[in-house]
Amino acid sequence: MIFSEKYTTRWHDTDAFRRVRPTQMLVYMQEVSNHHMSSCGMSLDELRDKEHLAFILSKIRMKIYRPLYAFEDIEVQTWTCEGRGFAISRSYRIKRGDDIIADADSTWALVNIEDKTLVRQEDCHVYSFENEPSVALDVPPRFKLPKDVTLESVGKRRIVYSDLDYNMHMNNTRYPDMLCDYLPTDEIGRISGIFLSYVHEAAFGDTLDVMRAKSENVRYFRTLGESGQTCLEAEIILD
């Protein structure tokens, strides 16, 4: 079943081009999914405190079709989709009237925070979701950095208080802003798609090495932790 809520975009959601930033689009999407979960069982905080479980994002793909500006009325939709194994699928859509602004699909895992084991969604009896077909995106379902691109270090990024979520890790919605910090402003204004693959959490106090490569209308990123582990791999598509 599709769950939706209505919002009015904020001036502080926008960037130098007066458009709502991709990060804020992810915030609206995940905010409505949090409300969806609360309406079907319990809030994320209750899930953690009472059941000792947490949803961890594995990957998200977002396509942006039209710009969004401040003080616009939008409807944000979300729904769960048929998963596989321990993978939990969820789709999103942002609409302005009849216009579709952005679509996204995502893959999550449910983790027991005490012993770090994965839990199947059907074994978590606090929720009752009705699945719908996944949103159709005209991008490959999987993303892997091409072997023929050469990544170069473009900066260091320390994980600070303003990045954190309840798990003391960098919240997944913060990543598009971080990546845009390493793009020319004229390219930021051309973003039409983002693919984020989360490999390893970035914890409070960590310093990431941000690596980037260019290929025509695609910008590739990888972030490395202090011990050299990959934290994130990403692809940003320009129109």
URTA-V62495 format. One record per residue. N is the residue number from 1. RES is the residue in three letters. PHI is phi in radians with two decimals (NA if undefined). Layout:
n->[N | N]
res->[RES | RES]
phi->[PHI | PHI]
//
This chain:
n->[1 | 2 | 3 | 4 | 5 | 6 | 7 | 8 | 9 | 10 | 11 | 12 | 13 | 14 | 15 | 16 | 17 | 18 | 19 | 20 | 21 | 22 | 23 | 24 | 25 | 26 | 27 | 28 | 29 | 30 | 31 | 32 | 33 | 34 | 35 | 36 | 37 | 38 | 39 | 40 | 41 | 42 | 43 | 44 | 45 | 46 | 47 | 48 | 49 | 50 | 51 | 52 | 53 | 54 | 55 | 56 | 57 | 58 | 59 | 60 | 61 | 62 | 63 | 64 | 65 | 66 | 67 | 68 | 69 | 70 | 71 | 72 | 73 | 74 | 75 | 76 | 77 | 78 | 79 | 80 | 81 | 82 | 83 | 84 | 85 | 86 | 87 | 88 | 89 | 90 | 91 | 92 | 93 | 94 | 95 | 96 | 97 | 98 | 99 | 100 | 101 | 102 | 103 | 104 | 105 | 106 | 107 | 108 | 109 | 110 | 111 | 112 | 113 | 114 | 115 | 116 | 117 | 118 | 119 | 120 | 121 | 122 | 123 | 124 | 125 | 126 | 127 | 128 | 129 | 130 | 131 | 132 | 133 | 134 | 135 | 136 | 137 | 138 | 139 | 140 | 141 | 142 | 143 | 144 | 145 | 146 | 147 | 148 | 149 | 150 | 151 | 152 | 153 | 154 | 155 | 156 | 157 | 158 | 159 | 160 | 161 | 162 | 163 | 164 | 165 | 166 | 167 | 168 | 169 | 170 | 171 | 172 | 173 | 174 | 175 | 176 | 177 | 178 | 179 | 180 | 181 | 182 | 183 | 184 | 185 | 186 | 187 | 188 | 189 | 190 | 191 | 192 | 193 | 194 | 195 | 196 | 197 | 198 | 199 | 200 | 201 | 202 | 203 | 204 | 205 | 206 | 207 | 208 | 209 | 210 | 211 | 212 | 213 | 214 | 215 | 216 | 217 | 218 | 219 | 220 | 221 | 222 | 223 | 224 | 225 | 226 | 227 | 228 | 229 | 230 | 231 | 232 | 233 | 234 | 235 | 236 | 237 | 238 | 239]
res->[MET | ILE | PHE | SER | GLU | LYS | TYR | THR | THR | ARG | TRP | HIS | ASP | THR | ASP | ALA | PHE | ARG | ARG | VAL | ARG | PRO | THR | GLN | MET | LEU | VAL | TYR | MET | GLN | GLU | VAL | SER | ASN | HIS | HIS | MET | SER | SER | CYS | GLY | MET | SER | LEU | ASP | GLU | LEU | ARG | ASP | LYS | GLU | HIS | LEU | ALA | PHE | ILE | LEU | SER | LYS | ILE | ARG | MET | LYS | ILE | TYR | ARG | PRO | LEU | TYR | ALA | PHE | GLU | ASP | ILE | GLU | VAL | GLN | THR | TRP | THR | CYS | GLU | GLY | ARG | GLY | PHE | ALA | ILE | SER | ARG | SER | TYR | ARG | ILE | LYS | ARG | GLY | ASP | ASP | ILE | ILE | ALA | ASP | ALA | ASP | SER | THR | TRP | ALA | LEU | VAL | ASN | ILE | GLU | ASP | LYS | THR | LEU | VAL | ARG | GLN | GLU | ASP | CYS | HIS | VAL | TYR | SER | PHE | GLU | ASN | GLU | PRO | SER | VAL | ALA | LEU | ASP | VAL | PRO | PRO | ARG | PHE | LYS | LEU | PRO | LYS | ASP | VAL | THR | LEU | GLU | SER | VAL | GLY | LYS | ARG | ARG | ILE | VAL | TYR | SER | ASP | LEU | ASP | TYR | ASN | MET | HIS | MET | ASN | ASN | THR | ARG | TYR | PRO | ASP | MET | LEU | CYS | ASP | TYR | LEU | PRO | THR | ASP | GLU | ILE | GLY | ARG | ILE | SER | GLY | ILE | PHE | LEU | SER | TYR | VAL | HIS | GLU | ALA | ALA | PHE | GLY | ASP | THR | LEU | ASP | VAL | MET | ARG | ALA | LYS | SER | GLU | ASN | VAL | ARG | TYR | PHE | ARG | THR | LEU | GLY | GLU | SER | GLY | GLN | THR | CYS | LEU | GLU | ALA | GLU | ILE | ILE | LEU | ASP]
phi->[NA | -1.38 | -1.90 | -2.46 | -2.47 | -1.89 | -2.39 | -2.03 | -1.10 | -1.85 | -1.05 | -1.36 | -1.41 | -1.66 | -1.95 | -1.15 | -1.73 | 1.16 | -1.86 | -1.09 | -1.22 | -0.94 | -0.99 | -1.23 | -1.09 | -1.11 | -1.07 | -1.06 | -1.08 | -1.35 | -1.12 | -1.21 | -1.21 | -1.08 | -1.17 | -1.05 | -1.13 | -1.08 | -1.25 | -1.83 | 3.12 | -2.68 | -1.25 | -1.08 | -1.14 | -1.13 | -1.04 | -1.25 | -1.30 | -1.68 | -1.82 | 1.05 | -2.16 | -2.55 | -1.53 | -2.04 | -1.38 | -1.64 | -2.75 | -2.55 | -2.05 | -2.30 | -1.91 | -1.94 | -1.72 | -2.48 | -1.26 | -2.20 | -2.12 | -1.19 | 1.12 | -1.77 | -1.45 | -2.28 | -2.01 | -1.95 | -2.00 | -2.61 | -2.80 | -1.51 | -2.24 | -1.08 | -1.70 | -2.54 | 1.10 | -1.58 | -1.46 | -1.95 | -1.86 | -2.53 | -1.98 | -2.47 | -2.64 | -1.98 | -2.17 | -2.11 | 1.12 | -1.55 | -1.46 | -1.52 | -1.51 | -2.71 | -2.15 | -2.69 | -2.26 | -2.58 | -2.19 | -2.15 | -2.22 | -1.78 | -2.11 | -1.36 | -1.30 | -1.47 | -2.05 | 1.13 | -1.53 | -1.46 | -2.19 | -1.22 | -1.03 | -1.18 | -1.57 | -1.76 | -1.52 | -1.53 | -2.04 | -2.36 | -1.77 | -1.95 | -1.24 | -2.23 | -1.05 | -1.16 | -1.06 | -1.62 | -2.04 | -1.56 | -2.35 | -1.01 | -1.21 | -2.18 | -2.28 | -2.54 | -1.02 | -1.05 | -1.24 | -1.62 | -1.66 | -1.86 | -1.47 | -2.23 | -1.25 | -2.02 | 2.80 | -1.91 | -2.34 | -1.50 | -1.50 | -2.10 | -0.90 | -1.20 | -1.53 | -1.44 | -2.00 | -1.09 | -1.51 | 1.13 | -2.01 | -1.13 | -1.12 | -1.10 | -1.26 | -1.40 | -1.13 | -1.01 | -1.06 | -1.06 | -1.17 | -1.12 | -1.08 | -1.96 | -2.12 | -1.07 | -1.07 | -1.19 | -1.32 | -1.04 | -1.23 | -1.96 | -1.19 | -2.12 | -2.83 | -2.42 | -2.19 | -2.03 | -2.07 | -1.61 | -1.81 | -2.58 | -1.16 | -1.88 | -1.65 | -0.94 | 1.61 | -1.17 | -2.06 | -1.69 | -1.66 | -1.63 | -1.89 | -2.47 | -2.49 | -2.07 | -2.69 | 0.87 | -1.72 | -2.15 | -2.09 | -1.78 | -2.37 | -2.47 | -1.94 | -2.04 | -1.35 | -1.15 | -1.64 | 1.60 | -1.29 | -1.32 | -1.71 | -2.52 | -2.16 | -2.57 | -2.34 | -2.02 | -1.79 | -1.84 | -1.41]
//
